[in-house]
Amino acid sequence: MEKLKSIRKQRGYTQQQIADILATDVSNYSRKENGEVKIYDEEWEKIAKALDVSVEDLKEEKPATVVQNLTFNDSSTNSQSGNYNQYCNIPNYLLENQQEYINLLKEQIEILKAENAKFKKK
């Protein structure tokens, strides 16, 4: 991931700033930048946009040594509480990131429904 690190530094960005763009913490971003954790295509696109370069200029084909590092607690008692994070140790930034993605998908569904309705009227 030397290309990514080098370009980030050339552009004057800190790891914290890129982590903020990806809605993650700096330690997780550091692991991504060091090739320990996979950087997903959507993340590559966000980083490339922030650094004003193409994804191809950043990406190196080195597989990550760890894909995801989540710890789950198999405690299933008291499931009425509705606090799902109580039962598994998923960092809040991951939950927030997934919620943003869900909201984006909901918006896209509404757009597709509207387009579908237009076609049905014809």
C-alpha positions in Angstrom: 0.0 0.0 0.0 3.0 2.3 -0.5 1.2 4.1 -3.4 -1.7 5.0 -1.2 0.5 6.1 1.7 2.8 8.1 -0.6 0.0 9.9 -2.4 -1.9 10.6 0.9 1.3 12.3 2.3 2.0 14.2 -1.0 -1.5 15.6 -0.9 -1.0 16.6 2.8 -3.7 14.4 4.3 -3.3 12.7 7.7 -4.5 9.2 8.4 -7.1 10.7 10.7 -8.5 12.8 7.8 -8.9 9.8 5.5 -10.3 7.8 8.3 -13.0 10.5 8.8 -13.8 10.3 5.1 -14.3 6.6 5.4 -16.3 7.0 8.6 -13.9 4.8 10.5 -11.3 5.2 13.2 -7.7 6.0 12.6 -6.4 2.6 13.9 -8.7 0.8 11.4 -7.6 3.0 8.6 -4.0 2.5 9.5 -4.5 -1.3 9.2 -6.1 -0.8 5.8 -3.3 1.5 4.7 -0.7 -1.1 5.9 -2.5 -3.9 4.0 -3.6 -5.7 7.1 -7.3 -5.1 6.5 -9.0 -5.1 3.1 -10.0 -1.8 1.5 -13.3 -2.3 -0.3 -14.1 -0.8 -3.7 -16.4 1.8 -2.3 -13.6 2.9 0.1 -11.1 3.1 -2.7 -13.5 5.4 -4.6 -13.9 7.7 -1.6 -10.2 7.8 -1.0 -9.4 8.5 -4.7 -12.0 11.3 -4.8 -10.6 12.9 -1.7 -7.0 12.7 -3.0 -8.1 13.8 -6.5 -6.6 10.8 -8.3 -8.0 7.7 -10.0 -8.5 4.5 -8.1 -6.0 2.8 -10.4 -3.4 5.3 -9.3 -3.8 4.3 -5.7 -4.6 0.6 -5.8 -2.0 -2.1 -5.4 -2.9 -5.8 -5.8 -1.8 -7.1 -2.5 -4.4 -9.2 -0.6 -5.2 -8.1 2.9 -4.0 -10.4 5.7 -7.2 -9.9 7.7 -10.6 -9.3 6.0 -12.6 -8.3 9.0 -11.9 -8.4 12.7 -15.2 -8.5 14.5 -15.9 -10.3 17.9 -19.3 -11.6 18.5 -20.7 -12.5 21.9 -23.2 -15.4 21.7 -25.3 -14.2 24.6 -28.9 -14.3 23.6 -30.6 -13.7 26.9 -32.8 -10.7 27.5 -33.4 -10.1 23.7 -36.4 -7.9 24.4 -34.3 -4.9 25.1 -33.8 -4.0 21.4 -30.1 -2.9 22.1 -28.5 -5.2 19.5 -25.0 -3.9 20.1 -25.3 -5.2 23.7 -25.0 -8.7 22.3 -22.1 -8.3 19.9 -19.1 -6.1 20.0 -19.5 -4.3 16.7 -17.9 -0.9 16.7 -20.3 2.0 16.4 -18.6 3.4 13.3 -19.4 0.1 11.5 -23.0 0.3 12.5 -23.2 3.9 11.4 -21.5 3.1 8.1 -24.0 0.3 7.4 -26.9 2.5 8.4 -25.8 5.1 5.8 -25.6 2.4 3.2 -29.1 1.1 4.1 -30.4 4.7 3.8 -28.7 5.0 0.4 -30.3 1.8 -0.8 -33.7 2.9 0.4 -33.3 6.1 -1.6 -32.4 4.1 -4.7 -35.4 1.8 -4.2 -37.7 4.8 -4.1 -36.2 6.2 -7.4 -36.6 2.8 -9.0 -40.2 2.5 -7.8 -40.9 5.9 -9.4 -39.3 4.9 -12.7 -41.2 1.6 -12.6 -44.5 3.5 -12.1 -43.8 5.7 -15.1 -43.2 2.6 -17.3 -46.5 1.1 -16.0 -48.4 4.2 -17.1 -47.2 3.9 -20.7 
